[in-house]
Amino acid sequence: MKLLLGLMWLLHWLPLPLLGRFGDAVGSLLFATLRARRHIALTNLRLTMPELSEAERVDLARRHFQAYSRSVWERAILWWAPESRLRRLIQIEPGGEIPVADMTTKPTILLCPHFVCLDVAGAAIAMQASASSMYVTQKNAAFDQVLRAGRARFKPVKLFTRQDGIKPILRALRDKLPYFMLPDMDFGEKDAEFVPFFGVPAATLTATGRIAAATGAQVMPVIATFLPDYQGYRVKFYPVWDNYPGDDMVAATRRMNAFIEERVREAPAEYFWTHKRFKTRPEGEPSLYRQP
């Protein structure tokens, strides 16, 4: 792992078009060799985008592997490049300015679904404001240390684990520390409801609505995607959701999934298709990921 981190450090000096093309090449290789992950991605795409032909889904899955690989290698830029370079590469929408005042004058949940560039959104905000987020401790200690340092290199960042529970998140929000929330992965039935995602029942955490209700927090979605032609990244802040979550947490969760669906259709290759989003099934339903 230390050799890999050393290689990443060396590669971060490359111009982004070269580094991006290197990431694409590695992604194409991974698509060809990682049969199990390829199966998961194609299963997800068959479930969510039945209107596409199989050839179109295979092409989309290949482009996802390329995008995911790019995001891993280009993370070196987020960790080690000068702040001036990051500012040149990151385009903020709308208006070119991060809405720091809007997200720090009252409790704010930054809803950040699993697009491959989500760390770019974190870096863009960290250059101007502190924040907090959930964090999965990495198995490799060296990588864990670099990842933590990279995410906190500009402003202090509070990182919580699932084992910490919800109380530190509530305290951070009440202290008006924006909380990055990544709510669109399958963590099982606990604290989740089966809510449609592209028409398929998906075990979806209701935590966004519950935390917003408990703290009075506003929900401000933020999505990071690649700019065309290896020119950098776009970080888009969406308007705060009105009347959220309301009294019905299932309806609030359905609303969240519908928003994510719309964003996925705008940049389908950049959504995290190699995750078993539909792993947990309603009682009596078989697994959707069984290989033939």
For each residue, the residues with C-beta under 8 A, 3 or more apart:
1: 4 5 140 142 143
2: 5 6 142
3: 6 7
4: 1 7 8
5: 1 2 8 9 142 143 146
6: 2 3 9 10
7: 3 4 10 11
8: 4 5 11 12 73 75 76 79
9: 5 6 12 76 80
10: 6 7 13
11: 7 8 14 19 22 73 76
12: 8 9 19 76 77 79 80 81
13: 10
14: 11 18 19 22
15: 18 19
16: 19 20 74 77 89 230 231 232
17: 20 21 229 230
18: 14 15 21 22
19: 11 12 14 15 16 22 23 70 73 74 76 77
20: 16 17 23 24 70 74 230
21: 17 18 24 25 230
22: 11 14 18 19 25 26 73
23: 19 20 26 27 66 69 70 71 72 73 74
24: 20 21 27 28 66 69 70
25: 21 22 28 29
26: 22 23 29 30 69 73
27: 23 24 30 31 62 65 66 67 68 69 70
28: 24 25 31 32 62 65 66
29: 25 26 32 33
30: 26 27 33 34 37 65 69
31: 27 28 34 38 61 62 65 66
32: 28 29
33: 29 30
34: 30 31 37 38 65
35: 38 39
36: 39 40 291
37: 30 34 40 41 65 274
38: 31 34 35 41 42 61 65
39: 35 36 42 43 289 291
40: 36 37 43 44 273 274 275 276 289
41: 37 38 44 45 61 64 65 273 274
42: 38 39 45 46 57 58 61
43: 39 40 46 47 288 289
44: 40 41 47 48 273 275 277 278
45: 41 42 48 49 52 57 60 61 273
46: 42 43 49 50 57
47: 43 44 50 198 200 278 288
48: 44 45 197 198 199 200 264
49: 45 46 52 57 60 198 268
50: 46 47
51:
52: 45 49 56 57 60
53: 56 57
54: 57 58
55: 58 59
56: 52 53 59 60
57: 42 45 46 49 52 53 54 60 61
58: 42 54 55 61 62
59: 55 56 62 63
60: 45 49 52 56 57 63 64 268 269
61: 31 38 41 42 45 57 58 64 65 273
62: 27 28 31 58 59 65 66
63: 59 60 66 67 269
64: 41 60 61 67 68 116 269 270 271 273 274
65: 27 28 30 31 34 37 38 41 61 62 68 69 274
66: 23 24 27 28 31 62 63 69 70 269
67: 27 63 64 70 71 116 226 269 270
68: 27 64 65 71 72 116 272 274
69: 23 24 26 27 30 65 66 72 73
70: 19 20 23 24 27 66 67 73 74 116 226
71: 23 67 68 74 75 116 117 119
72: 23 68 69 75
73: 8 11 19 22 23 26 69 70 76
74: 16 19 20 23 70 71 77 78
75: 8 71 72 78 79 119 150
76: 8 9 11 12 19 73 79 80 81
77: 12 16 19 74 80 81 85 86 89
78: 74 75 81 86 119 120 123 150
79: 8 12 75 76 146 149 150 153
80: 9 12 76 77 150
81: 12 76 77 78 85 86
82: 85 86
83: 86 87 127 154
84: 87 88
85: 77 81 82 88 89
86: 77 78 81 82 83 89 90 123 124 127
87: 83 84 90 127
88: 84 85 232
89: 16 77 85 86 231 232 233
90: 86 87 120 123 124 232 233 234 235
91: 96 227 232 233 234 235
92: 95 96 97 98 124 235 236 237
93: 96 234 235 236 237
94: 236 237
95: 92
96: 91 92 93
97: 92
98: 92 124 125 128 129 235 237
99: 102 103 220 237
100: 103 104 125 128 129
101: 104 105
102: 99 105 108 220 240
103: 99 100 108 110 125 129 178 220
104: 100 101 108 129 176 177 178
105: 101 102 176
106: 176 216 217 218
107: 173 174 176 215 216 217 218
108: 102 103 104 173 176 178 179 217 218 219 220
109: 173 178 179 181 208 211 212 217 218 219 220
110: 103 121 125 131 178 179 180 181 220 221 222
111: 181 183 208 219 220 221 222 256 259
112: 118 121 122 180 181 182 221 222 223 224
113: 118 182 183 184 221 223 260 263 264 271
114: 118 182 184 185 271 272 275
115: 118 223 224 225 263 267 270 271 272
116: 64 67 68 70 71 270 271 272
117: 71 120 121 224 225 226 233 270
118: 112 113 114 115 121 122 182 224
119: 71 75 78 122 123 151 224
120: 78 90 117 123 124 224 233 235
121: 110 112 117 118 124 125 180 222 223 224 235
122: 112 118 119 125 126 131 133 151 157 180
123: 78 86 90 119 120 126 127 151 154
124: 86 90 92 98 120 121 127 128 224 235
125: 98 100 103 110 121 122 128 129 131 178 222
126: 122 123 129 130 131 151 152 153 154 155 157
127: 83 86 87 123 124 154 155
128: 98 100 124 125 155
129: 98 100 103 104 125 126 155 178
130: 126 155 156 157 158 177 178
131: 110 122 125 126 155 157 158 177 178 179 180
132: 157 158 159 160 168 169 172 177 178 179 180
133: 122 151 157 158 159 160 179 180 181 182
134: 159 160 161 162 169 180 181 182
135: 148 159 160 161
136: 161 162
137: 144 161
138: 141 143 144 147
139: 144
140: 1 143 144
141: 138 144 145
142: 1 2 5 145 146
143: 1 5 138 140 146 147
144: 137 138 139 140 141 147 148
145: 141 142 148 149
146: 5 79 142 143 149 150
147: 138 143 144 150 151
148: 135 144 145 151 152 159
149: 79 145 146 152 153
150: 75 78 79 80 146 147 153
151: 119 122 123 126 133 147 148 157 159
152: 126 148 149 155 156 157 159
153: 79 126 149 150
154: 83 123 126 127
155: 126 127 128 129 130 131 152
156: 130 152
157: 122 126 130 131 132 133 151 152
158: 130 131 132 133 168 172 177
159: 132 133 134 135 148 151 152
160: 132 133 134 135 164 168 169 172
161: 134 135 136 137 164
162: 134 136
163:
164: 160 161 167 168
165: 168
166: 169 170 207 211
167: 164 170 171
168: 132 158 160 164 165 171 172
169: 132 134 160 166 172 173 179 211
170: 166 167 173 174 211 214 215
171: 167 168 174 175
172: 132 158 160 168 169 175 177 179
173: 107 108 109 169 170 176 177 179 211 215 217
174: 107 170 171 215
175: 171 172
176: 104 105 106 107 108 173
177: 104 130 131 132 158 172 173
178: 103 104 108 109 110 125 129 130 131 132
179: 108 109 110 131 132 133 169 172 173 211 217
180: 110 112 121 122 131 132 133 134
181: 109 110 111 112 133 134 207 208 211
182: 112 113 114 118 133 134 185
183: 111 113 204 205 207 208 256
184: 113 114 197 204 256 257 260 277
185: 114 182 205 275 277
186: 202 203 275 276 277 278 279 280
187: 190 191 192 203 205
188: 192 203 280
189: 192 203 280
190: 187
191: 187 205 206 207 210
192: 187 188 189 203 204 205 206 280
193: 203 204 206 249 250 253
194: 201 202 203 204 282
195: 201 202 204 250 253 254 257
196: 199 200 201 202 254 257
197: 48 184 200 201 202 204 257 260 261 277 278
198: 47 48 49 261 264
199: 48 196
200: 47 48 196 197 278
201: 194 195 196 197 278 281 282
202: 186 194 195 196 197 257 277 278
203: 186 187 188 189 192 193 194 279 280
204: 183 184 192 193 194 195 197 253 256 257
205: 183 185 187 191 192 208 253
206: 191 192 193 209 210 249 250 252 253
207: 166 181 183 191 210 211
208: 109 111 181 183 205 211 212 219 245 252 253 256
209: 206 212 213 244 245 249 252 253 256
210: 191 206 207 213 214 245 249
211: 109 166 169 170 173 179 181 207 208 214 215 217
212: 109 208 209 215 216 217 218 219 244 245 252
213: 209 210 216 245 249
214: 170 210 211
215: 107 170 173 174 211 212
216: 106 107 212 213
217: 106 107 108 109 173 179 211 212
218: 106 107 108 109 212 240 241 244
219: 108 109 111 208 212 240 241 244
220: 99 102 103 108 109 110 111 237 238 239 240 241
221: 110 111 112 113 237 238 241 259 263
222: 110 111 112 121 125 235 236 237 238
223: 112 113 115 121 235 236 238 263 267
224: 112 115 117 118 119 120 121 124 233 234 235 236
225: 115 117 233 234 236 266 267 270
226: 67 70 117 230 232 233 234 267 270
227: 91 230 231 232 233 234
228: 231
229: 17
230: 16 17 20 21 226 227
231: 16 89 227 228
232: 16 88 89 90 91 226 227
233: 89 90 91 117 120 224 225 226 227
234: 90 91 93 224 225 226 227
235: 90 91 92 93 98 120 121 124 222 223 224
236: 92 93 94 222 223 224 225
237: 92 93 94 98 99 220 221 222
238: 220 221 222 223
239: 220
240: 102 218 219 220
241: 218 219 220 221 244 255
242:
243: 246
244: 209 212 218 219 241 252 255
245: 208 209 210 212 213 248 249 252
246: 243 251 252
247:
248: 245 251 252
249: 193 206 209 210 213 245 252 253
250: 193 195 206 253 254
251: 246 248 254 255
252: 206 208 209 212 244 245 246 248 249 255 256
253: 193 195 204 205 206 208 209 249 250 256 257
254: 195 196 250 251 257 258
255: 241 244 251 252 258 259
256: 111 183 184 204 208 209 252 253 259 260
257: 184 195 196 197 202 204 253 254 260 261
258: 254 255 261 262
259: 111 221 255 256 262 263
260: 113 184 197 256 257 263 264
261: 197 198 257 258 264 265
262: 258 259 265 266
263: 113 115 221 223 259 260 266 267
264: 48 113 198 260 261 267 268 271
265: 261 262 268
266: 225 262 263
267: 115 223 225 226 263 264 270 271
268: 49 60 264 265 271
269: 60 63 64 66 67
270: 64 67 115 116 117 225 226 267
271: 64 113 114 115 116 264 267 268
272: 68 114 115 116 275
273: 40 41 44 45 61 64
274: 37 40 41 64 65 68
275: 40 44 114 185 186 272
276: 40 186 279 289
277: 44 184 185 186 197 202
278: 44 47 186 197 200 201 202 281 288 289
279: 186 203 276 287 288 289
280: 186 188 189 192 203
281: 201 278 285 286 287 288
282: 194 201 285
283:
284:
285: 281 282
286: 281 290
287: 279 281 290
288: 43 47 278 279 281
289: 39 40 43 276 278 279
290: 286 287
291: 36 39
292:
